[in-house]
């Protein structure tokens, strides 16, 4: 093994690692596939898709890694902490708010359809599951903090940014007050979270614990990567990525879910500290790095598009329906379902690119301009979702 040059251990743009951005983008698409309704069992029941809910845990590890890299040595005062948390809020909240309002409008539409035309939702009663209380919790990003019962209301994927936003705050407070011992505290929190998840998987704090465990494992991974003094062979990336894919394909029991954390940590380390090879070159393809760039918009916008697609199959094409998972789901042939998948992904990428360029990116840049007018602000890494 050769001595590394930290500057070219992996392709970077500023502080962004292109290969990790691509991994984030691919993971976001897997989450989308996981949420597509059971229109056709042959596609729906693919094991790698049914296990892709674990990609959210991968997001947590990636976020911990990049946040540690940018801020672990740059939060020294309360002002630093406020700036850090403000940048996190500006990164997450505009897109969250827009799609929260989209789902509020959908709820109003369902209410009018129910009261005026007698059309009932196959899954929820208007403003019962998606209640006013749930809406207020969504506004303050607390819907998944503790056993509220509202984590999956309105735009359900937003549960993860609920727990991640406050995990950022925990991170910042630890760096500010316990800087010297921060990594030890991060490791302890990660181990404690994983222990509780393993022994009490149905805890009402499951969502928070998932984020704490993954995020602080990501922080510890970043700490370790700063201290490596050699590179891995390029085969390490192949092995790490193959292990993750095989895990998603063949995992059958939930008690093995926690393995996603070390598998993701191994993948991150192999990408950051390995010789260049075919896999890393593929992950640097512009189309994949672009996908990573818009991945947060993909993640936050896909539920609305899937809801609309489901209604089109129900009311426009009048497909027969079955009860599945507590709701009526249209049934399609394999060819129809595959075509629907392709159309949905294509539309989603167009919508997400628009949301990123017209909403996410402008507000992120505005927030940075506000913060950069003040002294002692580190250059942030875009952590994505």
N, C-alpha and C positions, 0 to 999 in steps of 0.2 A: 504494500500500500504506500502511496506517495503522499508527501506533505501537501496539504491543501492550500489553495489561495482563496481566502474567504470571499474575496470580491467576485470570483467567477465559479464558486462552488455550484451555483445554480443561476439560471438566467434571471436577471432582475431589471425592473424599470423603476428607478428611484429605490424605494424600499419594497416594492411589490415583487413577489416571486411568481413568475409566469406559470410555472408548472402547477403550483398550488392553486392558482386562479382557475386553471383548466379542470383540476380535480373538483373544485367547488361547483363549477358549471355542470359537469357531468353528474355530480351528486344531486344537483337541483332538478335535473331532468328525470332522474330516477325517482325522486319524491313525487314529481308530477305523474309519472306512470303508476306509482303506487296508489294515487288518489283517483285515478280514472275508474269509474264504476264498472261493475261486473257485467259489461255488455256482451262479452263472449268468454266463456270459461277457459278456453285454450290459451288466450292471451292473459287473462286476469290471474290465472293460477300459476303462472311461471314463478318458480321459487325466488329467483333473483329480484323480481318485482315485488313479491309479497314481503320480502325482507328489507325492502328499500326504505321503510320508515326509519331504519337505523342511520340513514344518511344525515338526519338532523343531528344525531350524536356526533357524526363526523364533522358537521359544521361547528359544533361547540369546540372540538379539539383544534380545528383550524383557527377559530377566533382567538382562543387562548394563546396559540402560538404567535400569531401576528401582533396581538395586543401587547404581549410580553416584549416582543422585539422592539416595539415602538415606545413603550411607556414604562417599562420596569425600572428605568433609571432616570425618569423625567417627571416624576410627581413628587415635588419637594415641599410644596406649600398648599394651603387650602385653595388659593387661586388656581394653581396647577390642576388640582382635583376638579374644581368647578369647570375649568376649560375643557378638561378631558371628558367629563360627563356631558357637557354641552355638545361637544363634537359627536359623541355617541348618539345623543338624542336627535341631533340634526341629521345624522346618518340614517336613523331608523324611522323617525316619526312621520315625515311628510308622506311617504309611500303608505305607511300603515294607516294614517288618517284618511287618505283618499279611498282606500279599499274598504275601510270601516264604513265610510259614508256610502260607498257602492252597495254594501250589504244592508245598510239601513234602508236604502231605497228599495232594494229587493224585498225586504221585510214589509215595507209599506205596500208594495205591489201585491205581495201575497195576502196581506190583510184585506185589501180592496177586492181582490179576486175571491176571497173567502166570503166576505160579507155581502158583496153586491152580485156576484155571479155563482156562488155556491161551489167554487173550485177549491178543493182542499189540497194542501201540500201532502206529499206522500211521506214526509219525514218529520216535519215540525209544525206546530200550531203557531200562527203569527204572534209575535211578541210574548210568547210563553217561554220556550227554550231560549230564544234570543230576546231576553227581557230588557227592560230599561236599566235594571241593576247591572246586567251583563254589559250593556253599552257603556255605562259609566266606568266600569272596571276596565273595559277596553281602552277608553280614553286615557286612563292613567296607567295603562300597561300593567295592571295588577291581576288580570284575569286568571293567570296561571300561578300566582304566588299563594301557595297553600291550597287547602281543600275548598275552593270557592264554588266548585261545580260548574264554572263557566269558562273553563280553559278553551273549549272547542266551540264557543259561540261565535256568531257572525263570521268573520274571516278566520276560520279555524287555524290555519298555519301560523297566525300571529301569536299563538301561545309561546312559541320558542323565543320571539323577541321580547316577550314579557319577562321571562325568566333571565334572558341574557342581559337585558338592560340593567337589572339590579345586580347581576353578577359582576358587571363592569364596575358598579359602585363598590362592591365588596373588594374587588381587585384594587381599585384606587385607594381605598381606605387602608388596606394592608400595606401597600407600597408607601403611602404617606407616613403611617405611624410605626410600621415595623420593617422598614426598608432593609435593614441588615439581615433580618431573619425571614424575609418575605418568601423565599423559595421553600424553606422548611415548612412554613405555614401553608403554602399552596399544596405541597405534597401531602400534608396532614389532612387538609380539607378534601383533597381528591380521594385519599384512602378512606376517609370517614364516609363520604358520599357513596362510594362504591360498596362499602361494607353494608350500609343501610339498604341500598338498592338490592344487594344480594340476599339479605336476610328478611327484609320487609318490602318486597317489590310492589305491594299494593298500597303503600303509604300515601296519605293525602298530599304529601310533599314530593311525590314522585317526579313531577316536572322540574321543580327547582333542583332536586338532587341530580337529575340527569345532566343539567347544565353545569352545576358546580363540579361534578365529577369530570366531565369532558373538558370544560374550560381550563381547569387547573392542571389536568394532565397535559393539555396543550402548553400551558405555562412551563411546566417542568420539562417538557420536550424541548422548548425553546432554550431553557437554561442549559440543558445538556448539549444542545447543538452549539452553543457558544463556547463550549469547553472541549469539543472534539479537536484532535490534532492530526487527524488523518482522514482520507477519503475512503468510501466504500467502492468496491467494484461496481460497474454499471449494472451487473446482474442483480444487485441488491434491490434495485427499483422493480425489476421484473418479478423477483420473488415476492416482494412486499405487495405489489399490485395484484399478482396472481393469488396470493393468500387471501386478500380482501374479497376478490371476486368469488373464489371458491367458498368462502365463508357465507357470502350472501346467497349463493346458489344452493348450498347443502345444509345450512343451519335449519333445524326443525323445532327446537325448543327455546322458549323465551329465556330460560335460565342461562343461556349462553350469550345473551345480548351484550353483556358487559365486555365481551371480547372485542367489540368494535373499537373500544378505546385504545388498547395496546396495538391493534392492527393499524389503526389510523396513525398513531404515534410513530410506528415503524415505517409506514409509508412516507410520512413527512420527513423523518430523518434520512431515509434513503434518497429522497429527492434532493434535499438540501445539501447533503454531504456525500454525493457519489460522483464518479466519473461520468462524463456525458455518454449517452447511448441512444439507441433507437427510441425507447419509450419516452425519454425526456425530450427528444427532438419532436416526437409526435405531440407531446403535451404543450409544446411551444408553438404549435400551428396557430395562425391568427384566428381561425374560426373558433378554436377551443378557448383561447384566451379572451376573445370577445364574449363567448358564452359565460365565462367566469365573471367578466365585468358586469354583465346584466343579470347575474344569477339571483341577486336579492329581489329584483323586479320580477323575475320568473317565479320565484318562490311565493311572493306576496300576491301575484295576480292570477295564479293558475286556478284557484278555487272558483272564482267568479266565472271564468271561461268554461270550466267543467260543468258548473251549474247550468249555464246557458246551453251548453251542448246537450245535456241530459234532457232539457225541456224541448229542444228541437226534435230529438228522437221520439219523445213522448207525444207532442202535440202537432208537429208538422208531418213527420213520417208515420205516426200512429203505430209504432212497433209494439208488439205484445210485451207484457211486463210480468215479472216475477217478484215476489217478496224476497229481499236479500238484505241482511244487516239492518232490519227494521224499516226498510223503505222499498218502494216499487222501483224496479230497475228495468229499463227497456232491454230487449234481447235482440242482438244482431248476429248475422252470419259472420264467419271468420273474415271474409273479404270486406264486409261492411265495417266491422270493428277495426280492422287494420287501416282502412282508408280514413276512418274517423280519428284514429291515433295520429296519423300523418298530418291531417288537416289541423288538428288541435295543436300539435307541436309547432307547425308552421305559423299559425295565427298567434300562438303564445310568444314565439320569438319576435314577431313583428310588434306586438303590443308591448312586450317587455323592453325592447329597444327604444320604443317611443317613451315609455314611462321613465326609463333611465335617463334619456337625453333631455326630456322636457321637465322632469320633476326631481328625480333622485340626484343626478349630477349637479344641476343648478343650485339646489338647496345645500348640498354638501359644500360646494365652492363658496357660496355666500357665508356659510357658517365659518369656514376657514378664514375668509377675509375679515370677519368680525374678530375672530380669536387672534389672528396674526398681527393685528394692530396693537396687541398687548405683548409685553416682553415674556421671554422664557417659555416659549411654546415649542414642543418637539414636532418635527415633521411626521404626520401620522401615516400609518400603513392602512390602506383600505381593507377592512376586515371582511366585508361582504356578509351573506347569510346562508 
